């Protein structure tokens, strides 16, 4: 394997020439949503930054499409776009609550727009590093505030649940781990170590069982897919020791309930909710009951046997609730862009080229591990309208494009 050309990994600061309008928009979005600036700093509300950022991003995305800058020959881009068209049209036709309908349509357009802007704005390795650094710092800021608030952030609509910050930290950890390995700058290495400890500490303080399992899976996959096993084992053990040193008194009690299985009350409740999701799917197998309609249909299935009549519950499982709400058709639309994402990882990792730099493979692993960790954690949470997963999709597509360009140029981008 050719010696890596890692000039971007030696320099600790970004190059101002890498900054463009799209990267600025997405960076602001990351800081507002993942960094909790929107909920914690009143000035952002006074300036109406979330609305302005979303509006500019949507307009810019549509402009890029009109100009022909978007490559719809890419299977990921094509099927991801078709997926959101399906969600928007089906929401317009079937979602019951007016506010829920408007909110889901708005966020669907935002997530698609973010994807388009990212893949069109991030063309070089240095730009990818810059954008990922902003995202990692944003997650670290939320982890810090969550640690100060007992494992959640009251001012962030997406992170008011301990499970959510735990899962976000688990998805960010693989990138921090891989960047720590490939970067040569001691300053950047220190920053990534800070991220790693921040993510683990927030996860422990939140004492989320699902988040802890997702984090454990991410650490395990990093260990398996990276070389230098002894070094990686030392890093992981150090992270666990430091993280556990901040564990609240009830952390060990919460983790101990994992051994109780279905006998534990929360697990029993979730299995019951999953069962109702499957009943909805069996009754409406083709297209489900409609996006985000599970809470509305819940009482007609529960019939007051376990919860009060007219209780609005969620399934506490993204795959099962999505299946109940969109049926086989929705599942096929979702899987349509999951296959290209798998192919993105495989195209880099399994490429039989002697000139592929090591960091191409390591960061491709980070994209893969992050998505696997999210999907595992989403088994226990309902997250379709949340932004956590939808930024991981353009990360994978963008890195695949950068790697393909680098391979074509002989190992450099």
C-alpha positions as CSV (number, residue, x, y, z in Angstrom):
1,X,0.0,0.0,0.0
2,X,1.4,3.4,-1.0
3,X,2.6,5.7,1.7
4,X,-0.3,7.9,2.7
5,X,-0.4,11.5,1.5
6,X,-1.7,13.0,4.6
7,X,-0.7,16.7,4.5
8,X,-4.3,17.6,5.6
9,X,-3.8,15.4,8.6
10,X,-0.5,17.1,9.6
11,X,-1.9,20.7,9.7
12,X,-4.0,21.4,12.8
13,X,-6.0,24.2,11.3
14,X,-8.4,24.4,8.3
15,X,-7.6,26.3,5.1
16,X,-9.8,29.3,4.6
17,X,-9.9,28.4,0.8
18,X,-11.8,25.3,1.7
19,X,-14.8,27.3,3.1
20,X,-17.7,27.8,0.8
21,X,-21.3,28.9,1.1
22,X,-22.6,25.4,1.5
23,X,-20.1,24.4,4.2
24,X,-21.0,27.6,6.1
25,X,-24.7,26.8,6.0
26,X,-24.3,23.2,7.1
27,X,-21.8,24.2,9.8
28,X,-24.4,26.6,11.3
29,X,-27.0,23.9,11.1
30,X,-24.8,21.5,13.0
31,X,-24.0,24.1,15.7
32,X,-27.7,25.0,16.1
33,X,-29.1,21.4,16.2
34,X,-26.3,19.1,17.3
35,X,-24.4,21.8,19.3
36,X,-27.7,22.9,21.1
37,X,-27.0,26.6,20.3
38,X,-30.6,26.9,19.3
39,X,-31.9,25.8,22.7
40,X,-29.3,27.2,25.0
41,X,-28.5,30.7,23.5
42,X,-31.5,33.0,23.3
43,X,-29.7,35.2,20.7
44,X,-30.1,32.5,18.1
45,X,-33.9,32.7,18.5
46,X,-33.9,36.5,18.5
47,X,-32.0,36.5,15.2
48,X,-34.2,33.7,13.9
49,X,-31.1,31.8,12.8
50,X,-32.8,28.3,12.6
51,X,-35.4,29.6,10.2
52,X,-32.9,31.7,8.1
53,X,-30.4,28.8,7.9
54,X,-33.1,26.3,6.9
55,X,-34.6,28.6,4.3
56,X,-31.2,29.4,2.8
57,X,-30.2,25.7,2.7
58,X,-33.5,24.7,1.0
59,X,-33.1,27.5,-1.6
60,X,-29.5,26.7,-2.2
61,X,-30.3,23.0,-2.6
62,X,-33.0,23.7,-5.2
63,X,-30.6,26.1,-7.0
64,X,-28.0,23.3,-7.2
65,X,-30.5,21.0,-8.7
66,X,-31.7,23.5,-11.2
67,X,-28.1,24.3,-12.2
68,X,-27.5,20.6,-12.8
69,X,-24.8,20.3,-10.1
70,X,-26.4,17.3,-8.5
71,X,-25.4,13.9,-9.9
72,X,-28.6,11.9,-9.9
73,X,-26.7,9.1,-11.6
74,X,-25.5,8.3,-8.1
75,X,-27.7,5.5,-6.7
76,X,-27.5,6.9,-3.2
77,X,-28.6,10.4,-4.3
78,X,-31.3,9.1,-6.6
79,X,-32.9,6.7,-4.2
80,X,-32.5,9.0,-1.2
81,X,-34.4,11.7,-3.2
82,X,-37.1,9.2,-4.1
83,X,-37.4,8.1,-0.5
84,X,-38.1,11.7,0.7
85,X,-40.5,12.3,-2.2
86,X,-42.4,9.2,-1.0
87,X,-42.4,10.4,2.7
88,X,-43.6,13.9,1.7
89,X,-46.4,12.7,-0.6
90,X,-47.5,10.0,1.8
91,X,-47.5,12.4,4.7
92,X,-49.6,14.9,2.7
93,X,-52.1,12.1,1.9
94,X,-52.3,10.1,5.2
95,X,-50.8,11.8,8.3
96,X,-53.7,12.8,10.6
97,X,-52.4,15.7,12.8
98,X,-52.1,19.0,11.0
99,X,-49.1,20.2,13.0
100,X,-47.4,16.8,12.9
101,X,-47.9,16.7,9.1
102,X,-46.4,20.2,8.6
103,X,-43.5,19.4,10.9
104,X,-42.6,16.2,9.1
105,X,-42.8,17.7,5.7
106,X,-40.7,20.7,6.8
107,X,-38.0,18.5,8.2
108,X,-38.1,16.1,5.3
109,X,-37.3,18.9,3.0
110,X,-34.5,20.2,5.3
111,X,-32.9,16.8,5.6
112,X,-32.9,16.3,1.8
113,X,-31.6,19.8,1.3
114,X,-28.8,19.2,3.7
115,X,-27.8,16.1,1.8
116,X,-27.8,17.9,-1.5
117,X,-25.7,20.9,-0.1
118,X,-23.2,18.6,1.6
119,X,-22.5,16.4,-1.5
120,X,-22.2,19.4,-3.7
121,X,-20.1,21.5,-1.4
122,X,-17.6,19.0,0.0
123,X,-15.4,17.9,-2.8
124,X,-12.0,17.6,-1.1
125,X,-10.5,15.6,1.8
126,X,-9.7,18.9,3.6
127,X,-13.3,20.1,3.3
128,X,-14.6,16.7,4.6
129,X,-12.3,17.0,7.6
130,X,-13.5,20.6,8.2
131,X,-17.2,19.7,8.1
132,X,-16.7,16.6,10.3
133,X,-14.7,18.6,12.8
134,X,-17.6,21.1,13.1
135,X,-20.0,18.2,13.6
136,X,-17.8,16.5,16.2
137,X,-17.4,19.7,18.1
138,X,-21.1,20.3,18.0
139,X,-21.8,16.9,19.5
140,X,-19.1,17.5,22.1
141,X,-20.7,20.8,23.2
142,X,-24.1,19.0,23.6
143,X,-22.3,16.2,25.5
144,X,-20.8,18.8,27.9
145,X,-24.2,20.5,28.5
146,X,-25.9,17.1,28.9
147,X,-23.3,16.1,31.5
148,X,-24.1,19.3,33.4
149,X,-27.8,18.7,33.2
150,X,-27.9,15.1,34.2
151,X,-27.7,13.4,30.8
152,X,-30.1,15.4,28.7
153,X,-30.6,19.0,27.4
154,X,-33.8,20.6,28.3
155,X,-33.5,23.4,25.7
156,X,-32.9,21.2,22.7
157,X,-36.0,19.6,21.2
158,X,-34.0,16.7,19.9
159,X,-32.0,15.9,23.0
160,X,-34.5,16.1,25.9
161,X,-34.2,12.4,26.3
162,X,-31.1,10.7,27.8
163,X,-31.3,8.0,25.2
164,X,-30.9,10.5,22.4
165,X,-27.7,12.2,23.5
166,X,-26.3,8.8,24.2
167,X,-27.0,7.6,20.7
168,X,-25.7,10.8,19.0
169,X,-22.4,10.3,21.0
170,X,-22.2,6.7,19.9
171,X,-22.5,7.7,16.2
172,X,-19.9,10.4,16.5
173,X,-17.3,8.3,18.3
174,X,-16.1,6.3,15.3
175,X,-15.2,9.4,13.4
176,X,-13.3,10.8,16.4
177,X,-11.5,7.5,16.8
178,X,-10.5,7.2,13.2
179,X,-9.4,10.9,13.0
180,X,-7.3,10.5,16.1
181,X,-5.5,7.6,14.4
182,X,-4.9,9.3,11.0
183,X,-4.1,12.8,12.2
184,X,-0.4,13.6,12.8
185,X,-0.9,17.0,14.5
186,X,-0.7,16.7,18.3
187,X,-3.1,19.5,18.7
188,X,-5.8,17.7,16.6
189,X,-5.0,14.4,18.4
190,X,-5.7,16.1,21.7
191,X,-9.0,17.5,20.4
192,X,-10.1,14.1,19.2
193,X,-9.2,12.6,22.6
194,X,-11.3,15.3,24.2
195,X,-14.2,14.3,22.0
196,X,-13.8,10.6,22.8
197,X,-13.8,11.2,26.5
198,X,-16.7,13.7,26.2
199,X,-18.8,11.2,24.3
200,X,-18.2,8.3,26.7
201,X,-18.7,10.5,29.8
202,X,-22.0,11.9,28.5
203,X,-23.1,8.4,27.7
204,X,-22.3,7.1,31.2
205,X,-24.0,10.1,32.9
206,X,-27.1,9.7,30.8
207,X,-27.1,6.0,31.9
208,X,-29.1,5.0,28.8
209,X,-29.0,1.2,28.3
210,X,-29.6,1.4,24.6
211,X,-27.0,4.2,24.2
212,X,-24.5,2.3,26.2
213,X,-25.0,-0.8,24.1
214,X,-24.7,1.3,20.9
215,X,-21.5,2.9,22.2
216,X,-20.1,-0.6,23.1
217,X,-20.9,-1.8,19.6
218,X,-19.1,1.2,18.1
219,X,-16.0,0.6,20.3
220,X,-16.0,-3.1,19.4
221,X,-16.3,-2.5,15.7
222,X,-13.5,0.1,15.9
223,X,-11.3,-2.4,17.6
224,X,-12.1,-5.1,15.1
225,X,-11.7,-3.1,11.9
226,X,-8.6,-1.2,12.9
227,X,-5.0,-2.4,13.0
228,X,-2.7,-2.1,16.1
229,X,-5.0,-4.0,18.4
230,X,-2.9,-3.4,21.5
231,X,-2.9,0.3,21.0
232,X,-6.7,0.3,20.3
233,X,-7.3,-1.9,23.4
234,X,-5.4,0.6,25.6
235,X,-7.4,3.5,24.2
236,X,-10.8,1.8,24.7
237,X,-9.9,0.6,28.2
238,X,-8.8,4.2,29.1
239,X,-12.1,5.6,27.7
240,X,-14.1,3.1,29.7
241,X,-12.2,3.7,33.0
242,X,-12.4,7.5,32.7
243,X,-16.1,7.3,31.7
244,X,-17.0,5.1,34.6
245,X,-15.3,7.4,37.0
246,X,-18.0,10.0,36.2
247,X,-20.9,7.4,36.5
248,X,-23.7,8.5,38.8
249,X,-24.7,6.2,41.6
250,X,-27.7,4.7,39.7
251,X,-25.7,4.0,36.6
252,X,-24.7,0.4,37.7
253,X,-28.3,-0.2,38.8
254,X,-29.6,0.9,35.5
255,X,-27.2,-1.3,33.6
256,X,-27.9,-4.3,35.8
257,X,-31.5,-4.3,34.6
258,X,-30.2,-5.5,31.2
259,X,-29.8,-8.9,32.9
260,X,-33.5,-9.0,33.8
261,X,-34.5,-9.1,30.2
262,X,-38.3,-9.0,29.6
263,X,-39.1,-9.2,33.3
264,X,-38.0,-5.6,33.8
265,X,-41.0,-3.2,33.5
266,X,-39.6,-0.9,30.8
267,X,-38.6,-3.8,28.6
268,X,-42.0,-5.4,29.1
269,X,-43.7,-2.1,28.1
270,X,-41.6,-1.8,25.0
271,X,-42.3,-5.4,23.9
272,X,-46.0,-4.7,24.3
273,X,-45.6,-1.5,22.1
274,X,-43.6,-3.5,19.5
275,X,-46.4,-6.0,19.4
276,X,-49.0,-3.4,18.7
277,X,-46.7,-2.0,15.9
278,X,-46.7,-5.5,14.3
279,X,-50.5,-5.8,14.7
280,X,-50.8,-2.5,12.7
281,X,-48.5,-3.9,10.1
282,X,-50.4,-7.1,9.8
283,X,-53.6,-5.1,9.4
284,X,-52.1,-2.7,6.8
285,X,-49.2,-4.6,5.3
286,X,-48.9,-2.7,2.0
287,X,-48.6,1.0,3.0
288,X,-49.1,1.0,6.8
289,X,-51.3,3.4,8.8
290,X,-49.5,6.6,7.5
291,X,-46.4,8.5,8.7
292,X,-46.4,9.3,12.4
293,X,-49.9,7.9,12.8
294,X,-48.9,5.1,15.2
295,X,-49.8,7.3,18.3
296,X,-53.2,8.1,16.8
297,X,-54.1,4.4,16.1
298,X,-52.5,3.1,19.3
299,X,-55.7,3.3,21.5
300,X,-57.8,1.4,19.0
301,X,-55.4,-1.5,19.4
302,X,-54.6,-1.2,23.1
303,X,-58.4,-0.6,23.9
304,X,-57.5,0.7,27.4
305,X,-56.2,-2.7,28.5
306,X,-52.7,-1.4,29.5
307,X,-52.8,2.4,29.0
308,X,-55.5,5.0,29.5
309,X,-57.9,5.4,26.6
310,X,-56.7,7.9,24.0
311,X,-53.1,7.6,25.2
312,X,-50.6,8.8,22.5
313,X,-47.7,6.3,22.6
314,X,-44.8,5.7,20.3
315,X,-43.5,2.2,19.5
316,X,-40.0,2.9,20.9
317,X,-38.5,1.3,17.9
318,X,-37.8,3.1,14.7
319,X,-37.8,0.1,12.4
320,X,-41.1,-1.3,13.8
321,X,-42.9,2.0,13.9
322,X,-41.7,2.8,10.4
323,X,-42.9,-0.6,9.2
324,X,-46.3,-0.1,10.9
325,X,-46.7,3.4,9.4
326,X,-45.4,2.8,5.9
327,X,-45.7,-1.0,5.3
328,X,-43.8,-3.0,2.8
329,X,-43.8,-0.1,0.3
330,X,-42.1,2.2,2.8
331,X,-39.6,-0.5,3.7
332,X,-38.6,-1.0,0.1
333,X,-38.1,2.8,-0.4
334,X,-35.9,2.9,2.7
335,X,-33.8,-0.2,1.7
336,X,-33.4,1.3,-1.8
337,X,-30.8,3.8,-0.5
338,X,-29.4,1.5,2.2
339,X,-28.0,-0.8,-0.5
340,X,-25.9,2.0,-2.1
341,X,-24.6,3.0,1.3
342,X,-23.4,-0.5,1.8
343,X,-21.8,-0.4,-1.6
344,X,-20.1,2.9,-0.8
345,X,-18.3,1.3,2.1
346,X,-17.5,-1.9,0.1
347,X,-16.2,0.2,-2.9
348,X,-13.5,1.7,-0.7
349,X,-12.7,-1.1,1.7
350,X,-12.7,-3.9,-0.9
351,X,-11.1,-2.0,-3.7
352,X,-8.2,-4.1,-5.1
353,X,-5.9,-1.1,-5.7
354,X,-2.3,-1.0,-4.4
355,X,-2.3,2.8,-4.2
356,X,-5.2,3.3,-1.7
357,X,-4.1,5.3,1.3
358,X,-4.9,3.7,4.7
359,X,-7.0,6.7,5.8
360,X,-9.4,6.1,2.8
361,X,-10.3,2.8,4.4
362,X,-10.3,4.0,8.1
363,X,-12.7,6.9,7.4
364,X,-14.9,4.6,5.3
365,X,-15.0,2.3,8.3
366,X,-16.1,5.3,10.5
367,X,-19.0,6.0,8.1
368,X,-20.0,2.3,8.3
369,X,-19.6,1.9,12.1
370,X,-21.5,5.1,12.8
371,X,-24.5,3.9,10.8
372,X,-24.5,0.4,12.3
373,X,-24.4,2.0,15.8
374,X,-27.3,4.2,14.9
375,X,-29.4,1.4,13.5
376,X,-28.7,-0.7,16.6
377,X,-29.7,2.1,18.9
378,X,-32.8,2.9,16.9
379,X,-34.2,-0.6,17.7
380,X,-35.2,0.9,21.0
381,X,-36.1,4.5,20.0
382,X,-38.5,6.2,17.6
383,X,-36.3,8.6,15.6
384,X,-37.7,9.0,12.1
385,X,-38.3,12.8,12.3
386,X,-35.1,13.4,14.2
387,X,-31.9,14.7,12.5
388,X,-29.5,12.2,14.0
389,X,-29.3,9.7,11.1
390,X,-29.9,11.9,8.1
391,X,-26.5,13.6,8.3
392,X,-24.7,10.3,8.2
393,X,-26.0,9.5,4.7
394,X,-24.2,12.4,2.9
395,X,-21.1,11.7,5.0
396,X,-20.9,8.2,3.4
397,X,-21.7,9.4,-0.1
398,X,-19.3,12.4,0.1
399,X,-16.4,10.2,1.3
400,X,-17.0,7.6,-1.4
401,X,-16.8,10.4,-4.0
402,X,-13.6,11.7,-2.5
403,X,-12.0,8.3,-2.5
404,X,-13.0,7.5,-6.0
405,X,-11.4,10.7,-7.2
406,X,-8.3,10.0,-5.1
407,X,-8.0,6.5,-6.5
408,X,-8.4,7.8,-10.1
409,X,-5.6,10.3,-9.4
410,X,-3.3,7.6,-8.0
411,X,-4.0,7.8,-4.3
412,X,-4.4,11.5,-3.9
413,X,-7.5,13.6,-4.1
